[in-house]
Amino acid sequence: MKRRDFMTACTGAAVTALSNTRLWGTGERLHIVSLSFDDGFRKSFIRIAETYEKFGLSACFNIIASAHMPGNKVRDDYMKQELFGDFGLWNELLDRGHEIMPHGYQHAHLASIPLAEAKDLVLRCLEIFAKELRGFDPMKAVFNFPYNQSSPELEEWLPSVVRAFRTTGGMINPLPTQSTIKITTGGWGPDSAEKHVDETVEALLAQPAGWMVYNLHGLDEEGWGPISPGYLEALLARLRKLDSVRIVPTARALMQAGG
């Protein structure tokens, strides 16, 4: 069983990794890997950050701006308010080198509501980030659509308020460039995504180059399509040994591509 309209197909090529000592070469095999963790589960995100730090890497966290607020309207039944972190934690993780990006004001399906309402929810999300997250610049940010569901109208408008956006369309993208605005992703759930992640990695590595943006959520029992802490650590350890792989958050991949 799969989450509403959630894409699980692999199409394309790409993988990246965070390494300040290795620049992206030209004319070589290059696979960028961005594991994109959504929603803002406190327990899981702390553990994910610690795991990435073991390898000198930065994790990619996408946060529902109002999830920690009393009376929030986070919609899915697996999302309970007591599970979410707040901007105190997100600023701490930011200071430790991790990427914190917007995932909506609420977890609203923006493509299915009136355009004016959808735009308002995006702007409210960005306002909270600008107020609460140190150094946040929306024109350097990737907006990560809830449910990975966008619309042509929102896709046309979003580049006026953010650097890029993530939506559905397959987990393997072309390598990022200065002109990259639309980033596509996919995932697996509600059961464990581990087998599907492995299959997607193999699809990426079978291509000369590409950028894998895989949408995950939490660890163990938290979130949709969870993975285990042991699996995440083993995956990062394996990918770090591959010369062609760079493990990098999505916005940082755009920055390192010159954009």
C-alpha positions in Angstrom: 0.0 0.0 0.0 1.3 3.5 -0.9 0.6 7.0 0.4 -1.7 9.2 -1.6 -0.3 9.9 -5.0 3.2 9.1 -3.7 5.6 8.3 -6.5 7.8 5.2 -6.1 9.3 4.9 -9.6 12.9 5.5 -10.4 13.7 7.7 -13.4 17.0 9.3 -14.3 20.4 9.4 -12.6 22.3 11.0 -9.6 24.0 10.8 -6.2 26.0 13.3 -3.9 27.8 13.4 -0.6 29.0 16.1 1.9 32.7 16.4 1.8 34.4 19.8 2.1 37.7 18.3 0.9 36.4 16.8 -2.4 35.2 19.1 -5.1 32.9 17.9 -7.8 35.1 17.0 -10.8 34.2 17.2 -14.4 34.3 14.3 -16.8 34.0 11.8 -14.0 31.4 9.5 -12.6 29.4 11.4 -10.1 26.5 10.2 -8.0 24.9 12.6 -5.6 22.7 11.2 -2.8 20.3 13.4 -0.8 18.2 11.6 1.7 15.4 14.1 2.4 13.8 13.6 5.8 10.3 15.2 6.2 8.0 16.5 8.9 10.1 17.2 12.0 10.0 14.2 14.3 12.1 15.2 17.4 13.4 11.7 18.5 14.2 10.5 15.0 15.8 13.7 13.8 18.1 13.9 16.8 19.2 10.3 16.1 19.6 10.9 12.3 21.7 13.9 13.0 24.0 12.0 15.3 24.3 9.2 12.7 25.3 11.7 10.0 27.8 13.3 12.3 29.6 10.0 12.8 30.6 10.3 9.1 31.2 14.1 9.0 28.0 14.5 7.0 25.1 16.9 7.0 21.5 15.6 7.1 18.6 17.2 5.2 15.6 18.0 7.4 12.3 19.5 6.1 10.1 20.9 8.8 6.4 21.6 9.1 6.5 25.2 10.4 3.5 25.0 12.7 3.7 21.4 13.8 5.0 22.3 17.3 2.3 25.0 17.9 -0.8 24.4 20.1 -3.8 23.7 17.9 -1.8 23.0 14.8 -3.6 21.3 11.9 -1.1 18.6 10.9 -3.4 16.2 9.1 -2.1 12.7 9.0 -3.0 10.3 11.8 0.7 9.2 12.3 1.6 12.8 13.2 1.0 13.6 16.8 2.0 17.0 18.2 4.1 15.5 21.0 6.4 13.8 18.4 7.5 17.1 16.8 10.5 19.2 17.6 10.5 23.0 17.7 12.8 25.8 16.3 15.0 25.5 19.4 16.0 22.1 18.2 16.1 23.1 14.5 18.5 26.0 15.3 20.7 23.6 17.3 20.8 21.2 14.4 21.5 24.1 12.0 24.4 25.2 14.2 25.8 21.6 14.0 25.9 21.8 10.2 22.6 20.2 9.2 20.2 21.6 6.6 16.8 22.8 7.8 14.2 23.5 5.0 10.5 24.3 4.8 7.9 21.6 4.4 4.8 23.8 4.6 2.9 25.7 7.2 0.6 22.7 7.8 0.9 19.4 6.1 -1.7 20.5 3.6 -2.2 19.0 0.1 -1.5 22.3 -1.6 -2.4 21.0 -5.1 -6.0 20.3 -4.0 -6.9 23.6 -2.4 -7.6 27.0 -4.0 -4.5 28.6 -5.4 -4.7 31.7 -3.2 -5.0 29.6 -0.1 -2.1 27.4 -1.1 0.1 30.5 -1.8 -0.9 31.9 1.6 0.1 28.7 3.4 3.5 28.8 1.6 4.1 32.4 2.6 3.0 31.8 6.2 5.5 28.9 6.3 8.3 31.1 5.0 7.4 33.9 7.5 7.8 31.5 10.4 11.1 30.3 9.1 12.4 33.8 8.6 11.4 34.7 12.2 12.5 31.5 13.9 15.4 29.9 12.0 18.7 31.8 12.2 20.0 33.1 9.0 17.1 31.7 6.9 17.1 33.1 3.3 14.1 32.0 1.3 16.0 32.7 -2.0 18.5 30.0 -0.9 15.8 27.6 0.3 14.2 24.5 -1.2 10.4 24.3 -0.5 9.5 20.7 0.0 5.8 20.1 -1.0 3.7 18.1 1.5 2.8 14.8 -0.1 5.2 15.8 -2.9 2.2 17.2 -4.7 2.4 20.4 -6.6 0.4 22.1 -9.4 1.6 23.9 -12.5 0.4 27.2 -11.1 2.3 26.7 -7.8 5.4 25.6 -9.7 5.3 28.7 -11.9 4.9 31.0 -8.8 7.3 29.4 -6.3 10.6 30.6 -8.0 9.5 34.1 -7.1 9.7 33.3 -3.4 12.2 30.4 -3.0 15.4 29.1 -4.7 13.8 25.8 -5.7 11.1 23.3 -4.9 10.8 19.5 -4.4 7.9 17.6 -5.8 7.0 14.2 -7.2 8.4 12.8 -10.4 11.0 10.2 -9.7 13.9 9.9 -7.3 16.8 10.2 -9.7 17.4 13.7 -11.2 20.0 15.1 -13.5 23.0 16.6 -11.7 22.1 20.0 -10.3 23.1 23.2 -12.1 22.7 26.9 -11.5 19.4 26.7 -13.4 17.9 23.8 -11.4 14.5 24.9 -9.9 12.4 21.7 -9.9 13.7 18.7 -7.9 11.8 15.5 -8.1 11.6 12.8 -5.5 9.7 9.7 -4.4 9.7 7.1 -1.6 8.0 4.1 -0.2 5.5 3.4 2.6 3.8 3.0 4.9 6.0 0.0 5.8 9.8 0.0 5.8 11.4 1.8 2.9 14.8 0.0 3.3 14.5 -2.4 0.4 13.3 0.3 -1.9 16.1 2.7 -0.9 18.6 -0.1 -1.8 17.0 -0.6 -5.2 17.1 3.1 -5.9 20.7 3.4 -4.9 21.5 0.5 -7.3 19.6 2.2 -10.1 21.5 5.4 -9.5 24.9 3.7 -9.5 24.1 1.9 -12.7 24.1 5.2 -14.5 27.1 7.3 -15.3 25.9 10.2 -13.2 22.8 11.5 -11.4 21.3 13.0 -8.3 19.2 10.8 -6.1 16.7 12.7 -3.9 14.9 10.1 -1.8 12.1 11.2 0.5 12.2 9.6 4.0 10.6 10.6 7.3 11.5 9.0 10.6 13.3 6.0 12.2 11.8 2.9 13.7 8.1 3.6 14.5 8.1 7.3 13.5 6.7 8.5 10.3 5.7 7.1 7.0 8.0 4.4 5.4 10.4 4.4 8.3 13.9 2.9 8.3 15.9 1.6 11.2 18.9 3.4 12.8 21.2 0.5 12.0 20.2 0.5 8.4 20.8 4.2 8.0 24.3 3.9 9.6 25.2 1.0 7.4 23.9 2.8 4.2 26.0 5.9 4.9 29.0 3.8 5.7 28.6 1.9 2.4 28.1 5.0 0.3 31.0 6.8 1.8 33.3 4.1 0.5 32.3 4.7 -3.1 34.6 7.2 -4.9 31.8 8.5 -7.2 29.3 9.3 -4.4 28.7 12.5 -2.6 26.2 12.7 0.2 24.7 16.2 0.4 21.5 17.9 1.4 19.4 19.2 -1.5 19.9 23.0 -1.0 23.6 22.5 -0.5 23.8 20.4 -3.7 22.4 23.4 -5.5 24.8 25.8 -3.8 27.8 23.5 -4.7 26.6 23.4 -8.3 27.0 27.2 -8.4 23.4 28.2 -7.7 
